């Protein structure tokens, strides 16, 4: 069963009718399916290719060079996180991956700059920072357009989500899944089934297959992000705000099933987060007598901290 495929151009450059049709289809796709594929998104394919090539060079660096980009006590929110360190919520065994986080860079004196902290880049690869930050910016602009469309689908003020994410603590995660022949951990998978923490996630095409989603009727299906497309899924923060009208989407990355499939895999999800003080409060459009509010208000930072503890990135 293919997931819905929409053109973002319909929303950014279309008529009022085309904009409304896109918004309705996007919201409905997340509500009913959890994942939506987007084309004509404005994120340059050569930039994605370039960042993947640089990521390959980064992960090939000696372990001590990668470790120098780790931010101690930072909860994995910037820099390097080693193989097997992160685990899914309610699991103890680590996932079979390592990754590098790129966060938002704000000008000196910005009120949120201190709370985010800075990125930590590998000195051995000076080309990495400008490419990754350029990709971050392109995905951030795309996310803002999608969040506006999502608000329109609820009949909410157009900027209710995009303002939460403006200068928010979003993260570009660059993931390396190495071949498992020498690295397999009993009981572990590349990424155990989980839901994302944030509002929405934009997933650039991976370099090989393995991503699976759990549909609303509880069936696991494979999802391959095709060239020129970005896959968008719904996270826990969005689910909380819309009172589970759009549930958070469960997904996983499965282990290779045959020796021939046991190859390296890279992927680049962009996790769209609100700014830390944003309050995750139920949209009035999603609350009624028939659907009472399920969650109390909580700040984005408090919710993120809670979830980072649950997945083993902070104690």
N, C-alpha and C positions, 0 to 999 in steps of 0.2 A: 504494500500500500504506500504510494508516494505521499510525502508530506506536502502541504500547500506551497505553491511557488507564486510569489508576487513580485511585481516591479515597483521599486521605490520611486521611480520616475513618475509614476501615476500620482503619487502624493506630492512630490516636490515641484513638478512642472505641469500637472494635469489640470483639468477643469474642476470646478467645484464638485461636480458629480463624480469624477474620477477620484478625487481626494476622498470623498465620503465612502466610495466603494472600497478603496484601499483600506481605510481605517476600519471599516466594518469587517472586512475579510481578515485583516491582521489580528484584530481582537478575537474574532471567532476562531481563527486558527490556533491561537494560544489557548483559548478556553477549551476547545474540543480535542486538540491534538497535542499541544504543549510545545511543538516545534514548528517553525515556519521558515521556509527558504526565501531569501531575498536576492533579486538580481537588480542590475542597474543601481547599485548602492553607492557608487562614487569612490570606493576604496580601490586605488590602482593595483592591478594584478602584478605589475613589475615590482612594486614596493613589497607586496607579500612575498614574492619569490626571493627578492634580495634579503629580506629579514630571515626567511628560512635558511638561506645559504650562510648567513652570518651566525645564526643559531647553531647550525651544524659545526661551525668552527669553534664557537664558544664551548659547546659540550664536549668537544674533543680535547680541550685544554687539560693539563694535569689537574688532579683533584685539588692540590694546594692552591692553584690559581683560581679555580672556581670558588673555593672556600673563602678566599679573600673578598669576594663580593657578597658574602652572607652578612646580614645585619643581625648581630646577636641581640636576642630579646625582642626582635621586631615582629615576631609572629609570622614570619615569612612574607610580610607585605611588601618588601623591597628586596631585590637581589636574589641570591641563589638559595635554593632548598634542596638538600641532598636526597639521593635515591632512597626510597623506603621510609622517609620521615613522616610524610602526611598519610593519614588514614581516613577513611570515610567515617561519618558519624555512626556510632554504635558498633564500630569494628575496632579491633586491637592491632591487627596485622597491617603493616604499611603497604601503600600502593607501589607498584613496580614502575616508578617514574622518578625523574628529577626535573626541576623546573627553575626558571628565572622570571622574577616579577619586575615589571616596569610600572612605576607609579607616575602620577601627575606631577609635573614640575611647575611650580608657581613662582612668580617674581618675588624677590626679596621684599619683605615687609607685608606680604599678603597675610591676612589674619589666619589662614589655615595652613600656611607653609610649615610652621613649626610642628604642628600636630601630625602632619603627614611624614615628615622626615624626607631626606633626599634619596635619590637613586644611588646605587653603588655599582659602578661600571668596571669591567675588566680592562686594565691598562694595556693588556696584550692585544686588544682588539678595538682600536679607537674608532673604527667605522660603525661599531655596533650601536652606540648611543644615538647618533643622529638618525639612523634608519629606524630603530625601534620607536623613538619619539615621534618621528613623522608618521609611522603607522598608528601609533597611539592617537595622534590628533585626527587622522582620517576616520578611524573607528569611532572616536568620540563624537565627531560631527554627524556621522551616520546614526549613532545611537540617539542623539538629540532629536533627529527627525522621526525616528521610530517611536520614541516616547511621546512626541506630540500626537502622532497618529493614534497611539494607544489611548491617550486621554480622550481624543475625539470619539473613539469607539465606545467609551463609557458615557459620553455626553457631559464630561467634566471640563473645566477650564483647560484650554489647550496646553498650557505650560505647567500643569500641576505636577507631572513627573519630571519633565525636562529641567524645571527650576531646582528640583531636589538634587538632580545629578550635575547641575552647573558647578564647575570647580569641585566636583565630588571626588571621593576617594576611589575612583575606578582603577582597575588593574589590568594590564596586559600580561597574561601568563603564557610564557613560551615553554612548551613541554617537550621533553625528550623521553621517549619510551625505547630503551635499548633492546636488542634481541635478548631473549630470556634463557638461552641455552646454558649460560654460566651464572645467571643472576636470579634464577627462580627462587622464590620464597614460598614454602608450602602454605597453602591456604590463601595466597595473595593473588590479586589480579592487577592488570595495568591501572585501572581506576574502578574501584568497587562502586556498586550502585549508590547513587547519592542525588541530592538536589542541590542546586547552587544557592549560595547565601543571598545574592544581590537582587537587583530589580529585574534586569534582563541580561542575557549573555549573548554576545555576537561571536560566532565561531567561524573563523576563516577555514578554508578547506584543509583537511589534514593530508599528510603525505601518503597515508595508506589507510585501509579500512580498519574497523574495530569498534566504532561508536555504535551503540544501540540505545534506543529509548523504550520506555515502558509506556505504552499507549493507555488512554483513559479506560480501555476495557481490559487492561492488565495483560497485554501481549507484548513481548519483546520483539522489536523489529530493528533491522540494521539501517543506519542512516549514513550515507556518503555525501559529504559536501562536494558538489561538483565545481569545476573551474568556473569562475565568474559569479559564484553564489556565496552568500553568507547565511548560515543557519542561525536563527534566533530562538532562544528558549526562555522560559519564565522561571524566576527564582523565588526564594522564600520571602524576601522583602516585598516583592510585588504581590505575592499570594496573600500576605498579611494585610497589605493596604486595601486590596480589593475583596477582602473577606472570603477568600478562596473561590470567588467567581472564576478566576483563573488559578488553578492549582499550580503549585511548583512542580516542575517536570523531573521525574526520576530518569536517570540515564547512567550509562557505564561504558567503559572501554574494556572489551574482553581480551583475553589472552589469545595469541595465535593458536589455531586449531591443528595445524600441521607444521612440520619442520620447514616446508617451503614458505609458509606465511610468517615464520619467525624472523622478521626483518625489523630494522629500525623504523620508528614512527615519530613524527613531529606533529604537533598541533598548536594552535594559537587562539585560545578563547580570550575575549575581552569582557571582563566582568564589570558591569555598569553599576556603580555604587552611588548612593546619595552622599552629600557632605555629612560629616559626623554628627552635627547637631540636629539634622533633619528628623522630624518626628514621624514615625511610621504609624499613621492613624487611618482608620477605616474611611474610605470614600463614602460620602453620604449616598451616592448612587448605588452602593453595594450593601446597604443596610436596610432592613425592613422588619416588620413583625414576623414575616415568614422566614426571614434570614437574619436572625439577630447577630450582633457583633460577636465575633469569636475570640478576639484578642484585645488586651489592653494596649494603650499607647506605649511606645518605647522608642528611644532615640536609635538612629542607625548605628551609632558607635557602640552603644550598649548591646545591641543585637549582634553586631559583628564580633564583639569580644566574646560573647557567650558561645557563638558558633566556632570561633577559632579554638577555644578550649576543647570543644567537643571533637574536633578533628585532629587534635594533638599538636597544633602549631604554637600554642602558648599554654602555660600551666597555671 
